[in-house]
C-alpha cells in the first residue's frame, strides 16, 4: 500500500523481543495509528521509557489487532538492527527520520522567505 506520514500520532506498546508491536491506544493529546490507514506503512520510532532502547524504521499498520509490523530498521540502539526490546512500556510514534528528510533548496527557500 502507501507510505503515509501523519502528525501527532503516538501510542504505547509493551512489545518485547523483535516482533510486531501491539498498539495500546493513543497517548492523551495525540491521535492513534488508525490515522495511517489499514495496510499502509509509515516511519516510526519505538522508544523505551527508560531511554536506552530505541528504534526508527518503516512499519506497516494493521487495524485488525491494532499492530505495527517493524518491517525496515533505519537506525536503532542496536547498531541499526531490530532491537530486542525488554519488558516495559514504550512510546511508539510517527516520525520523519533525519536521513530521509530532504534539504534540497534550503538556501533558496531561506533567501526567499527570510531575505538572505
N, C-alpha and C positions, 0 to 999 in steps of 0.2 A: 504494500500500500504506500501511502505518502509519508514523507518526513515532515512532521508538524512541530512548530515552535510556538509555545504559548507562554504568556506572562503569568506570574503569581500562581504557579501550580506547585503545591507542596503537600505531601502526605508523610505518614510514618510507616515503618515496617519493622518487623522483628526477624527478617531474613537471617539465616545462619548458613555458613558454607558458601558455595559458589552458585547456588541455584537461583531460580526465579523468585522475585520478591513479591509476596502478597502484600497489597497496599491496604492500610488500616483506616483510611479516611483522611479527609483534608485537615490540615492544621488550621486553627482559628485564623480567619482573615485571608485565607488562600482558597483557591479552587482545587478540585480533585483532578486526577489524571483523566477523568472522563472527558475533559476539555480537549484531549488529544484525539479521541475517537478510537473506537474498537478496531484493532488490527493495524493501526498506524504506529510509526516509530517516532521517537523524539530523542533529543540529547538529554541526559540525566546526570545527576550526581546523587550518590548514596554516601552519607557521612555518618559515621558512628558518633553518638553524642559525647563519647569520651574524647573525640578529636583525633585519635591515632589511626583509625581505619577510614579510608575514603576511596571512591571510585567514580570516574567520569567516563561516560560512554554513550552508546546508542542503544536504546531499549525499545521493545515492542510491547505496547499496551494491549491487554485483553480485558474486555468488560466482564466476561463471564469469569467469576472468581477474583476479579479486580487485581490482576497481576501485571508485573513489568518484567519481561524476559530480558536479561542482560546479554545482548547479542554481540556487541562490539565494545571492547575496552579501549579508550583513547589515552587515559592516564590513570594512575592509581598509586596508592601507598604500597602496592606490591609490585613495584618496578614495571608498571604498565600492563600487568596481567590481572585476571579476575582476582578479587580479594576474597579470601576465605573469612567471611565475617564471623565474629564471635557473637555470643548471646547478648541481647540487649536491644534497646530501641535505637533506630536510626532514622534520620530525616532523608527523604528522597524527594528531589525537586527537579524541575526543568531548568536547564542552563544553556548557555552558549559557550562551548569550550573555546578557550583562547586560541588554540591552534586552528580552529575553524572560523574564527572571526575575520572579516575582510576589512583591511585598512586601505585598500586601493583608493586613491583620490583624496585621502585625508587632508593633505596640504591644500589641494584645490578647494575643497569644501570649507576648510578653515579660513582661507583667504576670502571666499565669497561671503560667508556668514559673519566673520569677525573683522574683515577688512585688513588682514595681514597674511 
